[in-house]
Amino acid sequence: MSQLRVVFMGTPDFSVGIMEKMLEEGIQLVGCVTVADKPAGRGQQLQESPVKRFAVAHAIPVLQPLKLKDEAFLDELRALEADVFVVVAFRMLPLEVWKMPRFGTFNLHASLLPDYRGAAPINWAIINGDKQTGVSTFFIDEAIDTGNVIAQTAMEIAENETAGSLHDRMMVTGGELVVSTIRSIEAGTVKPMPQAQFKDSPMRPAPKLFRENTQIDWTKPASEIHQLICGLSPYPAAWTRWVNTKGEIKQVKLFQTTLEDGSNAINRAAINNLSSDKQTIRVECADGIVVIHELQLEGKKRMSARDWLVGNSVSDWAIAD
């Protein structure tokens, strides 16, 4: 078992996967910090974060500050006497927090830094059609995702891989990297490298995902459309609008697609038209065909294209954008 006292900071399910690995490997978690319970759903009942639920189930003390500079919270955090803080999908920390432990505070980031600094690195790696990504641990400093890199693990991105699939694989690889980083800190063997020394690495942004940058532009190449759909599946999901013969416009989310070349056989007059082979829905783009396997129409549940086609005909619908 590690002798280092570790405080974990995080919120979503991704963070829970890392915590599970840490406990499995004998890391001493003396506390965790997560967001305050928030009202959610129709009943506006208070909802706990996944990290809190996991921590409570494993008898790990939980701190839920509203403000990270609150003196009462800082006192509680100091009382845990942590040697190092580990941050995974949390929020920007003030200097008073990240400088507190004697071995510093490190973050797990879902990219090969300095590439894809920002809120959505998993999504943007797939959206941009990358074949490789990875995870990095780095010491937190004053800015966002700019600290000295401790360690990295590269990962391949599979063909047609979605953000959801990559997310789940990164939980496993990220957990292993966090554990090895803690072991290295404990052994005194870490050699952090400034990100400025990664001269051959691109430095593309990974901005937050909004309605505006998740809408499908059907004038773009089919491969870019397909990668957008993969990179946003299952959440928040790429979306478009369809209009039916009654003039009703519905938002449609797409979750699973594949590509067909079809460039030699495309009927230019049929570009952006919807068609079907009774198993899938097909959209002819300027340079290929986007084949839809899974979708969700506004007001309906998510379903396979095959199931949707049982009660619907693509001849009644057209792309509205």
N, C-alpha and C positions, 0 to 999 in steps of 0.2 A: 504493500500500500504506500502511496505517496505521502510524504510527511508535510507537504505544502498545504496550507489552509487556503482554500479557493472559494471565492464568491462568484456566482454566475449571474449574468444579467441578460435577459432576453424576454421574448413575449410569445411568438407563434409556435406552431408545431415543429417547424424546422429546428428551433432552439431545443425543443424537447428531445429530439433525436440525438443531439449532441450531448445533452445531460445524461441520457441513458447510457451512452458509450462511456462517459466519464465515470459513472458509478460502476459499470461493469469492469472497468480497468483499475478500480481501487483509488480513484481520485477522491480526496477528502473535500466534499462540498459542505461548507459550514454555513451557507446562506445563499439566498438568491434575491435578486431585485427584479421586479416586473411592474407592469402598469397597474393602476388602480382598477378595481372592478367597475364595469360600465353597464348601464342599462341597455338592453338589446331586445329585439323582437317586438311583437305586438303587445305583449304584456309589460314591456319595459322592465323585465326582471334583471337584477344584477348578474352579469356574466363574468366569470373568472377567466383569466388568460390560460392557455394551455400550459405555460410554464408554472403558473401558480398551482394548477390542479396536480401536475406531476410532483412538484415540490412537497405539497401537503401530503400526498400519498406516500412519499418517502421520508417523511418527518424532517424535511429540510426547512429551516426558518425562512420566512418570506417577508420582505420589505416591499411596500407599495407606495412610494412617495408621490405626492402630487407635484412637488417641485424638488428638483435634484439639489438645489442649494439650501434647502430648508435645514436649519441647524439641528433640529431634533432628528431628522433622517441621517444627517452626517454623523451625529453622535452614535446612533444605532449601528451605522455601518462600521465605524471605528471599533465599536465594541466587539465585532466579529473577529477582529485581529487577523484579517486575511493577509496572506503573503502575496497573492496575485488576484486580479480580477479578470474574468473571462467574459467577453461581450459577444453575443451572437444575435443579430437581428433585434436590436434594442433602439436606443435613441442617442443623439449626440450628448456626450458627457461633459460637464463643466470641469475645469482644471482641479477644483477642490475634490472631485471624485477620482478622476483617473490617475492623479498623482499620489493618492493615499497609500496603496500597498507598497511594500519595500521592493518588490520585483516588478512593479508597474502593472499596467493594464493592457491586455492584448485582445484584438478583435479577430474573428473569423469572417473573411469576406469571400463571396462566391464568384471570384474571378482570379485571373493571374494578374495581380496588380503590377504596374499602375494602370493596366487596361480596365475599363469598365468601373471606374469609381462612380458611386451613386447608388440609387435606391433599387434598381431592377437589373442587376448584372446577369442573372440567369436568363431572363427574357430577352435582353438585347443581344446576347451571344447567339441565340438561335435566330432571332429576327434578322440579324446581319449575315446569316448563313455560315457562321464559323464552323470549322471542323474540330476545333479543340478549345477547351476552356480549362478551368481548374479552380482550386481553392487556395487561399493565402491566409496566413496568420501574420499580424503586424502589430507593433506597439502603437497605441493611440497617442496622438499629439493634438495640437491646437486646432488643426483643420480636419476636414472630413476625408477619411480614407487615404491620407497622405503619409502616414507614419512609416518607420523603418520596417521592412519586411523581415520576418523571422524564418518562415518556411513556406514552401509551395508544393502542391501536388497537381500535376496536369491530368486532364481527363479528356477522352475523346467524346465527341457529340455524334450520336448515331443518326443515320438517315431517317427522316420523318420523326425524330425524337421531339417530344413536347416538353414544355417548361416543367410540367408536372413530373414527368419521368426523370428529367435531369435533376430537379429539386430533390427527389427521393434518393437518387444515387449520390448526390452531393452531401446529404445528411450522413451517409455511411462514411464516405471519404473524408468529409469535414470533421466528423467525430474522431477519426483516427489521427488526423493532423493536429487537432486540439490536444489530444492526449500526448502525442509525441512532443508537441511544443512544451507542455507542462513538464514532461520528463527532462527535456533539454534545459529548461530554466532551472529545474532542481539540481541538475548535474553541473550547471555553470558552463555549458557548452554552446549556448546560443551566440550567434554572430550576426546581429541584425544588419541589413543592408539598406541604405537609403534608396528610395525609389528612383532618384535621379540617375542612379547607376544602371538601371535597366534600359539602356539606350536603344536596344533593338525592339523594345516592346511598343506596340501602339498605345495610344492614350485616348480611347474613345469613351464618350460619356455613357452613363446608364441612367437616364432621367426617370422620374416617376411616370407611371402610366396613367393617362387621362383618356377621357372619351375621344378627344381630338386625335391622339396618336395611336388609337387602337381601331379606328375605322378603316375598312378595306377600301383601297383605291383600285378599282378594276382596270384602270388604264395602265397600271404598272405591269412589268413582266410577271408571268405566271409563277416563276420561282420565288420572286419577292413576296407575292401574295401568299403562297404556300408557307413560306418561312414565317411571315407575320402570324398566320393562324397557329402554326406549331408553337411559336414563341409566346403566345398569349393563352395557350390552352393548359389547364382548364380555367385559369383565372388571370385577368378579368374577361378574357375571350375576345377575339376579333369579331367585329360586327359589321353588318351591312343592312340595307333596307330592300325589301321586296314589295312589289305592288301587285295586287290581284286584279282580276277582270272587273271587280266591283269598284275599283279605285281605292281600295283600302291599302294603306301602307303599314307594313309590319317590320319591326326590327328583328333581325335574324343573327344569332350568334353561331359561329362555326368552331367546332372543336377538333375534328379530325379530317384531314385531307391528304391526298396523294397527288402526284404530278404525272401527266402523260405528255409526251413531246407533241405529237400530233401536228407539228408545224407544217408539214407538207400537205396535210389533208384538210386543214382548217378552211371553212367557208367564211371568207371575210365579212360577208353580210350577216353572219350568225355570231359575230364577236359579242361577248357578254350575254348571249342568250342562255337560258337554262334548258337543259335536256336531261334525259334519264335513260338508263338501261334496266330499270326496275329494281336494281340493287343499290345504285348510287345516283347522285345528282351531279351533273357535269356543267361546268362553266367554261366556254371557249374564250380564251384570252388572245391577245395579239400574237403570242409566240408559243402557246401551249394550252393545255387543258387542266384546270383545277378540278379534281374529282372529290366531291364532298361525301364523307362517310358518316359524319355525325353532326347534328345541328340542334338548335333550339329556337323555335319561333316565339315571338313575344306572346306571353300569356299561356304558353304551353310548356310541357316538361322537355328536358333534354332527351333525344332519342336518335336511333340510327336512321340514316337516310332510307334504308329499306322499310323500316316501320312507318316512317312518315309517308312514304309513297303508297302504303296500303290504302290510306283514306284521302290522299291528295294527288293532284296531277300537276306536273311542272308547267303544263300548257296553260294553266290558269294563273301563272305567276311570271313576273319579270323583275330584273334588278332595277331598283328605283333610282339608284345613285347615278 
